[in-house]
Amino acid sequence: MESKLPLEKELEPIFLVKFPPFSESVKEFLVQYGPYFILVLSVIAVFGLLVAFGVSGAALGMGAVAPGIGFNFYLSIALGIVTLIMYLMSFSPLRARKRAGWNLLYYALLIGIVSNLIQLSILGALIGAVLGFWVLFQIREKYIY
C-alpha cells in the first residue's frame, strides 16, 4: 500500500522522468553508505547547534547568544533541530531499507526548504530542493514499506 506524501505525486514525474537517472551502482552506493554519511553529518550538526546556542563559547568564557538576535535566528535553529532529529531518527530505518526512513528524509528536506525560504535564501532553497529531491527520488525504489 503506497501512501503519497505531500507534493510527492507532483514531484515524482519531474525527478524520475525529466532528470537523468542514476546508475544502479550509484543508487546502491547511496543506499548502502548514505545512512552512515547522514549520521556523521548529524553528529557534526549537533556541535554546530551547540555553537549557535553559545554553549561552547560560554564554556570558554566567551558569553552566550546575544540578546535581540531576531526571530528568524531562533526559528531557523528550531527548524534545524527538528530536521536534525528527523535525520537521526531515519538512520535505523534507512539502514534496514525501510520506506519510513526515506519518508523522514523527505520531510526533513521539505522543512529545510521552508527554513531556507524563511531566511530569504532563495538560491539555497532552490539548489537544495533540486539536488535533494533528485537524489531522494532516484533511490526511493530501494526502500520497502
N, CA, C and O atoms as CSV, one atom per row, in Angstrom:
chain,resi,resn,atom,element,x,y,z
A,1,MET,N,N,0.847,-1.186,0.000
A,1,MET,CA,C,0.000,0.000,0.000
A,1,MET,C,C,0.887,1.242,0.000
A,1,MET,O,O,1.555,1.542,0.989
A,2,GLU,N,N,0.882,1.939,-1.094
A,2,GLU,CA,C,1.713,3.128,-1.213
A,2,GLU,C,C,0.928,4.367,-0.833
A,2,GLU,O,O,-0.084,4.699,-1.449
A,3,SER,N,N,1.412,5.039,0.187
A,3,SER,CA,C,0.802,6.321,0.539
A,3,SER,C,C,1.688,7.425,-0.018
A,3,SER,O,O,2.915,7.336,0.033
A,4,LYS,N,N,1.075,8.432,-0.534
A,4,LYS,CA,C,1.826,9.537,-1.108
A,4,LYS,C,C,2.001,10.646,-0.078
A,4,LYS,O,O,1.063,11.009,0.632
A,5,LEU,N,N,3.186,11.163,-0.012
A,5,LEU,CA,C,3.499,12.268,0.881
A,5,LEU,C,C,3.119,13.581,0.204
A,5,LEU,O,O,2.877,13.600,-1.003
A,6,PRO,N,N,3.061,14.681,0.959
A,6,PRO,CA,C,2.727,15.971,0.341
A,6,PRO,C,C,3.676,16.304,-0.816
A,6,PRO,O,O,4.897,16.244,-0.664
A,7,LEU,N,N,3.120,16.645,-1.936
A,7,LEU,CA,C,3.836,17.030,-3.163
A,7,LEU,C,C,4.573,15.877,-3.845
A,7,LEU,O,O,5.170,16.082,-4.902
A,8,GLU,N,N,4.550,14.685,-3.277
A,8,GLU,CA,C,5.278,13.559,-3.879
A,8,GLU,C,C,4.751,13.234,-5.271
A,8,GLU,O,O,5.523,12.996,-6.200
A,9,LYS,N,N,3.439,13.227,-5.400
A,9,LYS,CA,C,2.805,12.910,-6.690
A,9,LYS,C,C,3.206,13.931,-7.764
A,9,LYS,O,O,3.412,13.571,-8.923
A,10,GLU,N,N,3.313,15.196,-7.372
A,10,GLU,CA,C,3.658,16.254,-8.328
A,10,GLU,C,C,5.156,16.252,-8.661
A,10,GLU,O,O,5.543,16.554,-9.790
A,11,LEU,N,N,5.989,15.914,-7.684
A,11,LEU,CA,C,7.440,15.941,-7.888
A,11,LEU,C,C,7.970,14.692,-8.591
A,11,LEU,O,O,8.993,14.743,-9.274
A,12,GLU,N,N,7.275,13.587,-8.422
A,12,GLU,CA,C,7.733,12.312,-8.979
A,12,GLU,C,C,8.027,12.372,-10.479
A,12,GLU,O,O,9.115,11.966,-10.886
A,13,PRO,N,N,7.104,12.862,-11.323
A,13,PRO,CA,C,7.418,12.879,-12.756
A,13,PRO,C,C,8.581,13.807,-13.114
A,13,PRO,O,O,9.287,13.571,-14.094
A,14,ILE,N,N,8.773,14.837,-12.339
A,14,ILE,CA,C,9.877,15.761,-12.619
A,14,ILE,C,C,11.214,15.080,-12.366
A,14,ILE,O,O,12.099,15.104,-13.222
A,15,PHE,N,N,11.362,14.473,-11.191
A,15,PHE,CA,C,12.667,13.954,-10.793
A,15,PHE,C,C,12.918,12.520,-11.239
A,15,PHE,O,O,14.048,12.043,-11.139
A,16,LEU,N,N,11.906,11.824,-11.723
A,16,LEU,CA,C,12.125,10.479,-12.248
A,16,LEU,C,C,12.125,10.434,-13.770
A,16,LEU,O,O,12.698,9.518,-14.359
A,17,VAL,N,N,11.492,11.409,-14.413
A,17,VAL,CA,C,11.389,11.382,-15.873
A,17,VAL,C,C,12.262,12.453,-16.526
A,17,VAL,O,O,12.989,12.169,-17.478
A,18,LYS,N,N,12.191,13.671,-16.020
A,18,LYS,CA,C,12.876,14.786,-16.674
A,18,LYS,C,C,14.349,14.895,-16.296
A,18,LYS,O,O,15.132,15.485,-17.041
A,19,PHE,N,N,14.737,14.339,-15.158
A,19,PHE,CA,C,16.138,14.374,-14.736
A,19,PHE,C,C,16.801,13.053,-15.107
A,19,PHE,O,O,16.139,12.016,-15.141
A,20,PRO,N,N,18.106,13.082,-15.386
A,20,PRO,CA,C,18.782,11.837,-15.756
A,20,PRO,C,C,18.804,10.841,-14.596
A,20,PRO,O,O,19.012,11.227,-13.446
A,21,PRO,N,N,18.592,9.569,-14.898
A,21,PRO,CA,C,18.587,8.560,-13.836
A,21,PRO,C,C,20.013,8.223,-13.369
A,21,PRO,O,O,20.979,8.350,-14.120
A,22,PHE,N,N,20.108,7.797,-12.126
A,22,PHE,CA,C,21.382,7.320,-11.583
A,22,PHE,C,C,21.576,5.877,-12.046
A,22,PHE,O,O,20.607,5.163,-12.307
A,23,SER,N,N,22.823,5.461,-12.142
A,23,SER,CA,C,23.101,4.058,-12.442
A,23,SER,C,C,22.765,3.219,-11.213
A,23,SER,O,O,22.686,3.739,-10.100
A,24,GLU,N,N,22.573,1.937,-11.421
A,24,GLU,CA,C,22.245,1.051,-10.298
A,24,GLU,C,C,23.367,1.033,-9.267
A,24,GLU,O,O,23.102,0.939,-8.068
A,25,SER,N,N,24.608,1.122,-9.715
A,25,SER,CA,C,25.728,1.100,-8.760
A,25,SER,C,C,25.730,2.356,-7.887
A,25,SER,O,O,26.042,2.279,-6.699
A,26,VAL,N,N,25.389,3.503,-8.459
A,26,VAL,CA,C,25.325,4.742,-7.681
A,26,VAL,C,C,24.173,4.667,-6.686
A,26,VAL,O,O,24.324,5.057,-5.528
A,27,LYS,N,N,23.029,4.170,-7.132
A,27,LYS,CA,C,21.886,4.022,-6.224
A,27,LYS,C,C,22.245,3.098,-5.060
A,27,LYS,O,O,21.964,3.406,-3.902
A,28,GLU,N,N,22.863,1.975,-5.380
A,28,GLU,CA,C,23.226,1.008,-4.342
A,28,GLU,C,C,24.239,1.604,-3.371
A,28,GLU,O,O,24.150,1.379,-2.164
A,29,PHE,N,N,25.198,2.360,-3.889
A,29,PHE,CA,C,26.189,3.016,-3.021
A,29,PHE,C,C,25.502,3.991,-2.071
A,29,PHE,O,O,25.785,3.998,-0.873
A,30,LEU,N,N,24.603,4.813,-2.602
A,30,LEU,CA,C,23.899,5.795,-1.776
A,30,LEU,C,C,23.029,5.132,-0.712
A,30,LEU,O,O,22.958,5.605,0.422
A,31,VAL,N,N,22.377,4.051,-1.076
A,31,VAL,CA,C,21.509,3.356,-0.128
A,31,VAL,C,C,22.336,2.628,0.941
A,31,VAL,O,O,21.943,2.572,2.106
A,32,GLN,N,N,23.470,2.078,0.537
A,32,GLN,CA,C,24.295,1.320,1.477
A,32,GLN,C,C,25.057,2.226,2.437
A,32,GLN,O,O,25.107,1.952,3.637
A,33,TYR,N,N,25.651,3.303,1.921
A,33,TYR,CA,C,26.511,4.144,2.753
A,33,TYR,C,C,25.868,5.472,3.162
A,33,TYR,O,O,26.382,6.152,4.051
A,34,GLY,N,N,24.773,5.846,2.540
A,34,GLY,CA,C,24.093,7.098,2.853
A,34,GLY,C,C,23.693,7.262,4.309
A,34,GLY,O,O,23.900,8.334,4.880
A,35,PRO,N,N,23.122,6.223,4.933
A,35,PRO,CA,C,22.739,6.382,6.341
A,35,PRO,C,C,23.916,6.743,7.252
A,35,PRO,O,O,23.757,7.525,8.189
A,36,TYR,N,N,25.079,6.181,6.984
A,36,TYR,CA,C,26.259,6.480,7.805
A,36,TYR,C,C,26.750,7.899,7.550
A,36,TYR,O,O,27.196,8.585,8.470
A,37,PHE,N,N,26.666,8.332,6.301
A,37,PHE,CA,C,27.029,9.697,5.944
A,37,PHE,C,C,26.114,10.685,6.665
A,37,PHE,O,O,26.576,11.688,7.207
A,38,ILE,N,N,24.822,10.396,6.666
A,38,ILE,CA,C,23.848,11.250,7.354
A,38,ILE,C,C,24.112,11.265,8.855
A,38,ILE,O,O,24.013,12.313,9.493
A,39,LEU,N,N,24.448,10.107,9.423
A,39,LEU,CA,C,24.727,10.022,10.857
A,39,LEU,C,C,25.934,10.878,11.236
A,39,LEU,O,O,25.887,11.610,12.224
A,40,VAL,N,N,27.009,10.791,10.462
A,40,VAL,CA,C,28.215,11.585,10.747
A,40,VAL,C,C,27.908,13.073,10.640
A,40,VAL,O,O,28.303,13.851,11.508
A,41,LEU,N,N,27.212,13.474,9.589
A,41,LEU,CA,C,26.870,14.888,9.423
A,41,LEU,C,C,25.926,15.369,10.530
A,41,LEU,O,O,25.993,16.528,10.939
A,42,SER,N,N,25.054,14.492,11.013
A,42,SER,CA,C,24.141,14.861,12.096
A,42,SER,C,C,24.895,15.100,13.396
A,42,SER,O,O,24.576,16.024,14.145
A,43,VAL,N,N,25.889,14.271,13.661
A,43,VAL,CA,C,26.704,14.468,14.867
A,43,VAL,C,C,27.456,15.795,14.775
A,43,VAL,O,O,27.553,16.529,15.759
A,44,ILE,N,N,27.981,16.094,13.607
A,44,ILE,CA,C,28.661,17.376,13.404
A,44,ILE,C,C,27.669,18.523,13.592
A,44,ILE,O,O,28.018,19.558,14.160
A,45,ALA,N,N,26.442,18.345,13.121
A,45,ALA,CA,C,25.409,19.381,13.253
A,45,ALA,C,C,25.048,19.632,14.710
A,45,ALA,O,O,24.728,20.761,15.082
A,46,VAL,N,N,25.096,18.586,15.543
A,46,VAL,CA,C,24.830,18.772,16.976
A,46,VAL,C,C,25.834,19.766,17.549
A,46,VAL,O,O,25.461,20.653,18.317
A,47,PHE,N,N,27.092,19.623,17.184
A,47,PHE,CA,C,28.104,20.566,17.659
A,47,PHE,C,C,27.855,21.964,17.094
A,47,PHE,O,O,28.080,22.961,17.780
A,48,GLY,N,N,27.394,22.040,15.855
A,48,GLY,CA,C,27.058,23.332,15.270
A,48,GLY,C,C,25.926,24.017,16.011
A,48,GLY,O,O,25.954,25.230,16.221
A,49,LEU,N,N,24.931,23.236,16.406
A,49,LEU,CA,C,23.827,23.809,17.178
A,49,LEU,C,C,24.298,24.281,18.549
A,49,LEU,O,O,23.842,25.311,19.046
A,50,LEU,N,N,25.197,23.540,19.149
A,50,LEU,CA,C,25.749,23.968,20.436
A,50,LEU,C,C,26.476,25.305,20.297
A,50,LEU,O,O,26.369,26.174,21.163
A,51,VAL,N,N,27.205,25.457,19.213
A,51,VAL,CA,C,27.889,26.721,18.956
A,51,VAL,C,C,26.873,27.834,18.716
A,51,VAL,O,O,27.043,28.954,19.199
A,52,ALA,N,N,25.813,27.518,17.964
A,52,ALA,CA,C,24.786,28.532,17.681
A,52,ALA,C,C,24.118,29.007,18.963
A,52,ALA,O,O,23.766,30.181,19.086
A,53,PHE,N,N,23.945,28.111,19.904
A,53,PHE,CA,C,23.351,28.492,21.184
A,53,PHE,C,C,24.366,29.095,22.140
A,53,PHE,O,O,23.999,29.552,23.222
A,54,GLY,N,N,25.628,29.105,21.760
A,54,GLY,CA,C,26.644,29.713,22.598
A,54,GLY,C,C,27.146,28.823,23.712
A,54,GLY,O,O,27.821,29.302,24.624
A,55,VAL,N,N,26.834,27.534,23.661
A,55,VAL,CA,C,27.250,26.625,24.725
A,55,VAL,C,C,28.764,26.511,24.770
A,55,VAL,O,O,29.360,26.587,25.844
A,56,SER,N,N,29.390,26.329,23.617
A,56,SER,CA,C,30.849,26.185,23.627
A,56,SER,C,C,31.517,27.502,24.006
A,56,SER,O,O,32.526,27.512,24.711
A,57,GLY,N,N,30.951,28.616,23.536
A,57,GLY,CA,C,31.504,29.920,23.894
A,57,GLY,C,C,31.365,30.200,25.375
A,57,GLY,O,O,32.267,30.763,25.995
A,58,ALA,N,N,30.231,29.805,25.943
A,58,ALA,CA,C,30.018,30.001,27.375
A,58,ALA,C,C,30.983,29.140,28.177
A,58,ALA,O,O,31.471,29.555,29.228
A,59,ALA,N,N,31.254,27.945,27.678
A,59,ALA,CA,C,32.192,27.063,28.367
A,59,ALA,C,C,33.601,27.638,28.329
A,59,ALA,O,O,34.403,27.393,29.230
A,60,LEU,N,N,33.894,28.392,27.297
A,60,LEU,CA,C,35.219,29.002,27.175
A,60,LEU,C,C,35.261,30.409,27.768
A,60,LEU,O,O,36.285,31.086,27.685
A,61,GLY,N,N,34.149,30.851,28.368
A,61,GLY,CA,C,34.086,32.171,28.973
A,61,GLY,C,C,33.855,33.291,27.979
A,61,GLY,O,O,34.163,34.450,28.258
A,62,MET,N,N,33.311,32.945,26.808
A,62,MET,CA,C,33.122,33.953,25.757
A,62,MET,C,C,31.696,34.468,25.695
A,62,MET,O,O,31.389,35.287,24.829
A,63,GLY,N,N,30.816,34.024,26.572
A,63,GLY,CA,C,29.435,34.502,26.545
A,63,GLY,C,C,28.547,33.597,25.730
A,63,GLY,O,O,29.015,32.651,25.095
A,64,ALA,N,N,27.275,33.891,25.750
A,64,ALA,CA,C,26.290,33.073,25.042
A,64,ALA,C,C,25.712,33.867,23.876
A,64,ALA,O,O,26.292,34.862,23.442
A,65,VAL,N,N,24.569,33.418,23.376
A,65,VAL,CA,C,23.902,34.081,22.258
A,65,VAL,C,C,23.507,35.493,22.677
A,65,VAL,O,O,22.940,35.703,23.749
A,66,ALA,N,N,23.809,36.433,21.830
A,66,ALA,CA,C,23.486,37.829,22.135
A,66,ALA,C,C,21.985,38.044,22.126
A,66,ALA,O,O,21.287,37.506,21.266
A,67,PRO,N,N,21.477,38.825,23.074
A,67,PRO,CA,C,20.032,39.095,23.078
A,67,PRO,C,C,19.651,39.946,21.875
A,67,PRO,O,O,20.444,40.753,21.389
A,68,GLY,N,N,18.441,39.756,21.411
A,68,GLY,CA,C,17.942,40.567,20.309
A,68,GLY,C,C,18.426,40.124,18.953
A,68,GLY,O,O,18.400,40.909,18.005
A,69,ILE,N,N,18.869,38.881,18.831
A,69,ILE,CA,C,19.373,38.395,17.539
A,69,ILE,C,C,18.257,38.373,16.514
A,69,ILE,O,O,18.481,38.689,15.345
A,70,GLY,N,N,17.084,38.013,16.927
A,70,GLY,CA,C,15.966,38.072,15.994
A,70,GLY,C,C,15.193,36.779,15.914
A,70,GLY,O,O,15.691,35.692,16.205
A,71,PHE,N,N,13.945,36.952,15.502
A,71,PHE,CA,C,13.022,35.831,15.402
A,71,PHE,C,C,13.493,34.817,14.371
A,71,PHE,O,O,13.399,33.613,14.609
A,72,ASN,N,N,14.000,35.281,13.224
A,72,ASN,CA,C,14.439,34.362,12.175
A,72,ASN,C,C,15.545,33.432,12.656
A,72,ASN,O,O,15.580,32.257,12.292
A,73,PHE,N,N,16.445,33.961,13.475
A,73,PHE,CA,C,17.534,33.147,14.011
A,73,PHE,C,C,16.966,31.997,14.833
A,73,PHE,O,O,17.334,30.841,14.631
A,74,TYR,N,N,16.075,32.316,15.752
A,74,TYR,CA,C,15.524,31.289,16.628
A,74,TYR,C,C,14.632,30.312,15.871
A,74,TYR,O,O,14.618,29.119,16.176
A,75,LEU,N,N,13.892,30.807,14.892
A,75,LEU,CA,C,13.070,29.920,14.076
A,75,LEU,C,C,13.958,28.978,13.257
A,75,LEU,O,O,13.651,27.793,13.118
A,76,SER,N,N,15.038,29.500,12.726
A,76,SER,CA,C,15.971,28.670,11.962
A,76,SER,C,C,16.597,27.600,12.841
A,76,SER,O,O,16.760,26.456,12.416
A,77,ILE,N,N,16.945,27.966,14.053
A,77,ILE,CA,C,17.513,26.994,14.988
A,77,ILE,C,C,16.480,25.918,15.308
A,77,ILE,O,O,16.804,24.731,15.326
A,78,ALA,N,N,15.238,26.330,15.560
A,78,ALA,CA,C,14.179,25.362,15.875
A,78,ALA,C,C,13.950,24.405,14.708
A,78,ALA,O,O,13.835,23.196,14.912
A,79,LEU,N,N,13.882,24.934,13.490
A,79,LEU,CA,C,13.702,24.078,12.318
A,79,LEU,C,C,14.918,23.186,12.110
A,79,LEU,O,O,14.788,22.036,11.689
A,80,GLY,N,N,16.086,23.710,12.402
A,80,GLY,CA,C,17.307,22.906,12.315
A,80,GLY,C,C,17.298,21.750,13.298
A,80,GLY,O,O,17.742,20.650,12.970
A,81,ILE,N,N,16.800,21.991,14.491
A,81,ILE,CA,C,16.704,20.927,15.496
A,81,ILE,C,C,15.717,19.854,15.040
A,81,ILE,O,O,15.990,18.660,15.160
A,82,VAL,N,N,14.572,20.283,14.519
A,82,VAL,CA,C,13.577,19.322,14.025
A,82,VAL,C,C,14.176,18.488,12.891
A,82,VAL,O,O,14.019,17.268,12.864
A,83,THR,N,N,14.852,19.141,11.970
A,83,THR,CA,C,15.475,18.440,10.852
A,83,THR,C,C,16.534,17.466,11.348
A,83,THR,O,O,16.605,16.331,10.878
A,84,LEU,N,N,17.344,17.899,12.283
A,84,LEU,CA,C,18.391,17.047,12.840
A,84,LEU,C,C,17.793,15.816,13.518
A,84,LEU,O,O,18.297,14.707,13.344
A,85,ILE,N,N,16.738,16.002,14.277
A,85,ILE,CA,C,16.073,14.872,14.925
A,85,ILE,C,C,15.539,13.897,13.875
A,85,ILE,O,O,15.637,12.681,14.041
A,86,MET,N,N,14.980,14.434,12.805
A,86,MET,CA,C,14.466,13.559,11.741
A,86,MET,C,C,15.596,12.787,11.080
A,86,MET,O,O,15.435,11.605,10.776
A,87,TYR,N,N,16.732,13.428,10.852
A,87,TYR,CA,C,17.879,12.719,10.283
A,87,TYR,C,C,18.342,11.603,11.205
A,87,TYR,O,O,18.610,10.491,10.749
A,88,LEU,N,N,18.436,11.891,12.495
A,88,LEU,CA,C,18.871,10.868,13.448
A,88,LEU,C,C,17.855,9.725,13.538
A,88,LEU,O,O,18.236,8.559,13.638
A,89,MET,N,N,16.578,10.061,13.503
A,89,MET,CA,C,15.532,9.030,13.542
A,89,MET,C,C,15.529,8.171,12.274
A,89,MET,O,O,15.092,7.020,12.311
A,90,SER,N,N,16.007,8.712,11.166
A,90,SER,CA,C,15.975,7.979,9.901
A,90,SER,C,C,17.103,6.955,9.783
A,90,SER,O,O,17.061,6.101,8.898
A,91,PHE,N,N,18.105,7.023,10.652
A,91,PHE,CA,C,19.276,6.164,10.499
A,91,PHE,C,C,18.911,4.674,10.489
A,91,PHE,O,O,19.252,3.963,9.544
A,92,SER,N,N,18.234,4.209,11.513
A,92,SER,CA,C,17.910,2.771,11.593
A,92,SER,C,C,17.004,2.298,10.458
A,92,SER,O,O,17.299,1.279,9.836
A,93,PRO,N,N,15.908,3.008,10.169
A,93,PRO,CA,C,15.083,2.537,9.045
A,93,PRO,C,C,15.803,2.607,7.701
A,93,PRO,O,O,15.576,1.753,6.843
A,94,LEU,N,N,16.658,3.595,7.499
A,94,LEU,CA,C,17.400,3.658,6.237
A,94,LEU,C,C,18.353,2.484,6.123
A,94,LEU,O,O,18.487,1.882,5.058
A,95,ARG,N,N,19.011,2.163,7.222
A,95,ARG,CA,C,19.946,1.033,7.219
A,95,ARG,C,C,19.214,-0.268,6.925
A,95,ARG,O,O,19.760,-1.159,6.275
A,96,ALA,N,N,17.969,-0.377,7.405
A,96,ALA,CA,C,17.153,-1.568,7.162
A,96,ALA,C,C,16.402,-1.487,5.834
A,96,ALA,O,O,15.624,-2.381,5.502
A,97,ARG,N,N,16.633,-0.427,5.083
A,97,ARG,CA,C,15.997,-0.187,3.783
A,97,ARG,C,C,14.473,-0.150,3.884
A,97,ARG,O,O,13.764,-0.719,3.054
A,98,LYS,N,N,13.994,0.523,4.903
A,98,LYS,CA,C,12.555,0.687,5.095
A,98,LYS,C,C,12.116,2.050,4.587
A,98,LYS,O,O,12.839,3.039,4.708
A,99,ARG,N,N,10.940,2.083,4.026
A,99,ARG,CA,C,10.407,3.318,3.445
A,99,ARG,C,C,10.220,4.401,4.500
A,99,ARG,O,O,10.243,5.587,4.170
A,100,ALA,N,N,10.036,4.021,5.755
A,100,ALA,CA,C,9.868,5.014,6.820
A,100,ALA,C,C,11.087,5.928,6.915
A,100,ALA,O,O,10.943,7.118,7.195
A,101,GLY,N,N,12.278,5.391,6.687
A,101,GLY,CA,C,13.494,6.211,6.693
A,101,GLY,C,C,13.514,7.194,5.537
A,101,GLY,O,O,13.893,8.353,5.703
A,102,TRP,N,N,13.104,6.727,4.363
A,102,TRP,CA,C,13.039,7.607,3.195
A,102,TRP,C,C,12.027,8.721,3.442
A,102,TRP,O,O,12.269,9.878,3.098
A,103,ASN,N,N,10.892,8.364,4.041
A,103,ASN,CA,C,9.867,9.361,4.344
A,103,ASN,C,C,10.404,10.442,5.282
A,103,ASN,O,O,10.121,11.625,5.093
A,104,LEU,N,N,11.175,10.041,6.287
A,104,LEU,CA,C,11.761,11.019,7.206
A,104,LEU,C,C,12.717,11.959,6.472
A,104,LEU,O,O,12.729,13.161,6.734
A,105,LEU,N,N,13.516,11.415,5.558
A,105,LEU,CA,C,14.414,12.277,4.767
A,105,LEU,C,C,13.613,13.249,3.903
A,105,LEU,O,O,13.987,14.412,3.755
A,106,TYR,N,N,12.525,12.772,3.344
A,106,TYR,CA,C,11.659,13.605,2.511
A,106,TYR,C,C,11.105,14.785,3.321
A,106,TYR,O,O,11.158,15.934,2.882
A,107,TYR,N,N,10.573,14.479,4.508
A,107,TYR,CA,C,10.033,15.547,5.356
A,107,TYR,C,C,11.138,16.495,5.833
A,107,TYR,O,O,10.925,17.705,5.912
A,108,ALA,N,N,12.309,15.954,6.147
A,108,ALA,CA,C,13.427,16.793,6.570
A,108,ALA,C,C,13.831,17.744,5.445
A,108,ALA,O,O,14.155,18.905,5.695
A,109,LEU,N,N,13.812,17.252,4.212
A,109,LEU,CA,C,14.129,18.106,3.064
A,109,LEU,C,C,13.099,19.220,2.915
A,109,LEU,O,O,13.463,20.369,2.665
A,110,LEU,N,N,11.821,18.891,3.065
A,110,LEU,CA,C,10.777,19.919,2.980
A,110,LEU,C,C,10.958,20.978,4.063
A,110,LEU,O,O,10.818,22.171,3.794
A,111,ILE,N,N,11.267,20.550,5.280
A,111,ILE,CA,C,11.486,21.502,6.375
A,111,ILE,C,C,12.714,22.363,6.094
A,111,ILE,O,O,12.709,23.561,6.375
A,112,GLY,N,N,13.762,21.762,5.546
A,112,GLY,CA,C,14.958,22.521,5.190
A,112,GLY,C,C,14.674,23.580,4.142
A,112,GLY,O,O,15.214,24.684,4.207
A,113,ILE,N,N,13.838,23.252,3.188
A,113,ILE,CA,C,13.467,24.223,2.149
A,113,ILE,C,C,12.688,25.376,2.770
A,113,ILE,O,O,12.943,26.540,2.462
A,114,VAL,N,N,11.745,25.054,3.640
A,114,VAL,CA,C,10.979,26.095,4.331
A,114,VAL,C,C,11.908,26.982,5.149
A,114,VAL,O,O,11.760,28.204,5.154
A,115,SER,N,N,12.858,26.375,5.836
A,115,SER,CA,C,13.821,27.140,6.635
A,115,SER,C,C,14.620,28.097,5.762
A,115,SER,O,O,14.815,29.257,6.125
A,116,ASN,N,N,15.082,27.615,4.609
A,116,ASN,CA,C,15.818,28.494,3.690
A,116,ASN,C,C,14.953,29.637,3.185
A,116,ASN,O,O,15.429,30.765,3.059
A,117,LEU,N,N,13.700,29.359,2.898
A,117,LEU,CA,C,12.802,30.406,2.413
A,117,LEU,C,C,12.529,31.444,3.497
A,117,LEU,O,O,12.449,32.637,3.205
A,118,ILE,N,N,12.386,31.001,4.741
A,118,ILE,CA,C,12.174,31.937,5.852
A,118,ILE,C,C,13.377,32.858,6.002
A,118,ILE,O,O,13.228,34.037,6.323
A,119,GLN,N,N,14.565,32.319,5.768
A,119,GLN,CA,C,15.794,33.108,5.871
A,119,GLN,C,C,16.060,33.919,4.602
A,119,GLN,O,O,17.075,34.606,4.491
A,120,LEU,N,N,15.134,33.829,3.651
A,120,LEU,CA,C,15.248,34.505,2.354
A,120,LEU,C,C,16.462,34.031,1.554
A,120,LEU,O,O,17.038,34.783,0.768
A,121,SER,N,N,16.834,32.788,1.769
A,121,SER,CA,C,17.902,32.162,0.998
A,121,SER,C,C,17.245,31.406,-0.155
A,121,SER,O,O,17.169,30.178,-0.152
A,122,ILE,N,N,16.780,32.160,-1.128
A,122,ILE,CA,C,16.027,31.592,-2.245
A,122,ILE,C,C,16.901,30.655,-3.076
A,122,ILE,O,O,16.466,29.564,-3.444
A,123,LEU,N,N,18.121,31.075,-3.368
A,123,LEU,CA,C,19.025,30.239,-4.152
A,123,LEU,C,C,19.370,28.960,-3.395
A,123,LEU,O,O,19.415,27.883,-3.989
A,124,GLY,N,N,19.612,29.068,-2.093
A,124,GLY,CA,C,19.887,27.888,-1.276
A,124,GLY,C,C,18.715,26.930,-1.257
A,124,GLY,O,O,18.897,25.716,-1.340
A,125,ALA,N,N,17.508,27.475,-1.148
A,125,ALA,CA,C,16.307,26.641,-1.160
A,125,ALA,C,C,16.150,25.937,-2.504
A,125,ALA,O,O,15.813,24.754,-2.559
A,126,LEU,N,N,16.396,26.671,-3.582
A,126,LEU,CA,C,16.246,26.105,-4.924
A,126,LEU,C,C,17.266,24.996,-5.188
A,126,LEU,O,O,16.905,23.911,-5.643
A,127,ILE,N,N,18.532,25.272,-4.903
A,127,ILE,CA,C,19.581,24.275,-5.125
A,127,ILE,C,C,19.368,23.065,-4.229
A,127,ILE,O,O,19.486,21.928,-4.685
A,128,GLY,N,N,19.052,23.300,-2.948
A,128,GLY,CA,C,18.802,22.202,-2.025
A,128,GLY,C,C,17.627,21.347,-2.445
A,128,GLY,O,O,17.675,20.120,-2.350
A,129,ALA,N,N,16.566,21.996,-2.911
A,129,ALA,CA,C,15.375,21.260,-3.337
A,129,ALA,C,C,15.666,20.404,-4.566
A,129,ALA,O,O,15.315,19.225,-4.604
A,130,VAL,N,N,16.299,20.991,-5.557
A,130,VAL,CA,C,16.562,20.255,-6.801
A,130,VAL,C,C,17.485,19.066,-6.533
A,130,VAL,O,O,17.172,17.940,-6.919
A,131,LEU,N,N,18.605,19.307,-5.884
A,131,LEU,CA,C,19.541,18.208,-5.621
A,131,LEU,C,C,18.945,17.185,-4.656
A,131,LEU,O,O,19.063,15.979,-4.870
A,132,GLY,N,N,18.310,17.668,-3.604
A,132,GLY,CA,C,17.741,16.762,-2.613
A,132,GLY,C,C,16.655,15.870,-3.183
A,132,GLY,O,O,16.676,14.657,-2.975
A,133,PHE,N,N,15.707,16.455,-3.898
A,133,PHE,CA,C,14.625,15.651,-4.459
A,133,PHE,C,C,15.133,14.721,-5.564
A,133,PHE,O,O,14.637,13.604,-5.713
A,134,TRP,N,N,16.102,15.171,-6.326
A,134,TRP,CA,C,16.661,14.315,-7.376
A,134,TRP,C,C,17.252,13.048,-6.765
A,134,TRP,O,O,16.972,11.939,-7.219
A,135,VAL,N,N,18.070,13.225,-5.733
A,135,VAL,CA,C,18.678,12.063,-5.068
A,135,VAL,C,C,17.598,11.205,-4.411
A,135,VAL,O,O,17.592,9.984,-4.572
A,136,LEU,N,N,16.690,11.836,-3.676
A,136,LEU,CA,C,15.659,11.065,-2.976
A,136,LEU,C,C,14.795,10.236,-3.925
A,136,LEU,O,O,14.536,9.061,-3.666
A,137,PHE,N,N,14.358,10.840,-5.005
A,137,PHE,CA,C,13.501,10.097,-5.916
A,137,PHE,C,C,14.261,9.011,-6.675
A,137,PHE,O,O,13.670,8.005,-7.068
A,138,GLN,N,N,15.551,9.199,-6.884
A,138,GLN,CA,C,16.334,8.176,-7.560
A,138,GLN,C,C,16.524,6.924,-6.698
A,138,GLN,O,O,16.598,5.812,-7.220
A,139,ILE,N,N,16.601,7.109,-5.390
A,139,ILE,CA,C,16.838,5.952,-4.507
A,139,ILE,C,C,15.558,5.417,-3.863
A,139,ILE,O,O,15.605,4.412,-3.154
A,140,ARG,N,N,14.439,6.057,-4.093
A,140,ARG,CA,C,13.180,5.673,-3.436
A,140,ARG,C,C,12.819,4.214,-3.670
A,140,ARG,O,O,12.319,3.548,-2.762
A,141,GLU,N,N,13.061,3.714,-4.858
A,141,GLU,CA,C,12.689,2.335,-5.191
A,141,GLU,C,C,13.423,1.293,-4.336
A,141,GLU,O,O,12.983,0.146,-4.253
A,142,LYS,N,N,14.521,1.676,-3.711
A,142,LYS,CA,C,15.319,0.748,-2.916
A,142,LYS,C,C,14.745,0.540,-1.509
A,142,LYS,O,O,15.217,-0.321,-0.767
A,143,TYR,N,N,13.742,1.319,-1.146
A,143,TYR,CA,C,13.170,1.234,0.188
A,143,TYR,C,C,11.783,0.608,0.120
A,143,TYR,O,O,10.957,0.995,-0.706
A,144,ILE,N,N,11.535,-0.363,0.999
A,144,ILE,CA,C,10.266,-1.086,1.001
A,144,ILE,C,C,9.401,-0.637,2.169
A,144,ILE,O,O,9.902,-0.134,3.174
A,145,TYR,N,N,8.123,-0.822,2.024
A,145,TYR,CA,C,7.177,-0.473,3.077
A,145,TYR,C,C,7.234,-1.483,4.193
A,145,TYR,O,O,6.504,-1.358,5.177
